[in-house]
Amino acid sequence: MSCIVRLEGCLLSKTLKNQPQSLVFQNPITFSLFQGEKWAIVGDSHRSKFLQALQGSFFALPHPRARAYPLRLKKPDMRIELLQFVNNGSFGHGATNSSGGFTHLSSRYEFFKDREVDELVADFVANISYNSQHKKDPRLLDEILEKVDLKGFEQKYITTLSNGQFRRARIAKSLYGKPDLLMIEDPFLGLDPVAKKTVSRVLEHTAAPTTVCLGLKLEDEIPHWIEKVAVVDHTGIVESGNRADLVEILNSLRSAHIEQQQQMKSQLEAKVYHPHEQSLERSETPLLEMSDVNVVYRGKPALKNLNWVVRDGEKWHIRGRNGSGKTTLLSLITLDHPQAWNKHIKMNGVPRATGKTNYFDTNKQIGFTSPELHAIFPKNLTVEQAISTGYQTGSYIPPKTTPEQKQKIARYLENVGLLQYKDTKFKDLPVSSQKMVLLLRAMINQPKILILDESLSAMSNEDIIKGKSLIDQWKGCALVIGHVANEVPKCDKFIDLNGANEGNYTVGEVEN
């Protein structure tokens, strides 16, 4: 098998100058990938930079030949693809967002689509644009959709998919293009356990000569089919080789990492707190009440006879497979769903009704963060401006803030270690810090309900601890979606929506 990419004594730099402050890694990198191999790049945030370097990002020093792509000599149209699902995407919908972004919540429920704005799953996966000249390969398309468990979704619009379904569609799109090297950072992010197994199985059986390379955290379980592993940090490659030869080293590094995280957890939990006293009143009237709620799409039920009562101060874990109705449920609460104006839904004891229920008044009581919000959030706002938009409803234009509001933002930022980035552009923050800013934005105006959809996913371990601590101390109501146990804050109740389309959902107490 031919070598796809080779780095030999390669210093990677953000500029053409060999200066310590410009180097991506402290040490030179020597590393090779061959056709048909299956790799895991394991480490902290530097795993992302390592994958980017393999793709061709950064300058190769001391000379360009320090990084080479030998396969290109035999195959000029060689394709390298890097999927990163954690980036803050550009404005627009997920179908055109190369970073794997999402659409705004409400766009999923529009029934009449503009072909220039949206596209069908089959066209998205086969990369057929509105004026495309090439045709689909029906056999290949069916085979790939079957593998990623999206068979039957061909004629659905891409914006109607859940987060996890969209990720599977994005992976299917990459596989359809038959890349020579497919790299995926955090491939299982946001996937329920069943979908995680499905994606892992698909990547395992990706046919040679395609090389598969996964970017994983040190604490992540490495799929059994991975043959080779490289551990990276700020210095460069710490260890690299056959997985079987690195078992003891990986276990040792993982144990040391877990111990370090426990120490950090104890230190951070003692420091992180809400800098202002929360004055959230409790009421005997349920905050939210749904009675025999039904949501139907084109004759097919999404939620059937749903009964759910949420009270002030409760923390709920909303569970269910990707596509089970979690986002639909949240959109009913936020009035982003056309069927949300429904007398069977009450807020503070008042039934919803068209003409009587106001979108803005309702959402004044709600703080919200989600992958969809992250994808469409304005990237050129400063951190302070981004958080200040939490003081208003329905607009991302920063409001004029009072000295007291500015002080509150500053104290929150100081509390989570981001005060020095107050005037930094949102887009220039690491993804983990972006997610933290959006969490603070959701909390800043002391809403009665916090809706936290994958709010801690893609965060660093340090930020997860900080975020959990803030949520655990939150005195108001919190509705939480999350598939990874480490990324779910403490909840006292749960609603499991698996089977909710048939009326078979489950409500219960969380065993902590």
Secondary structure, 3 states (H helix, E strand, C coil): CCEEEEEEEEEEECCCCCCHHHECCCCCEEEEEECCCEEEEEECCHHHHHHHHHHCCCEEECCHHHEECCHHHHCCCCCEEEEECCCCCCCCCHHHCCCCCCCCHHHHHCCCCCCCCCCEHHHHHCCCCCCCCCCCCHHHHHHHHHHCCCCCCCCCEHHHCCHHHHHHHHHHHHHHCCCCEEEEECCCCCCCHHHHHHHHHHHHCCCCCCEEEEEECCCCCCCCCCCEEEEEECCEEEEEEEHHHHHHHHHHHHHHHHHHHHHHHHHHHHHCCCCCCCCCCCCCCCCEEEEEEEEEECCEEEEEEEEEEECCCCEEEEECCCCCCHHHHHHHHHCCCCCCCCCCEEECCEECCCCCCCHHHHHCCEEEECHHHHHHCCCCCEHHHHHHHHHCCCCCCCCCCCHHHHHHHHHHHHHCCCHHHCCCEHHHCCHHHHHHHHHHHHHCCCCCEEEEECCCCCCCHHHHHHHHHHHHCCCCEEEEECCCHHHCCCCCEEEECCCHHHCCCEEEECCC
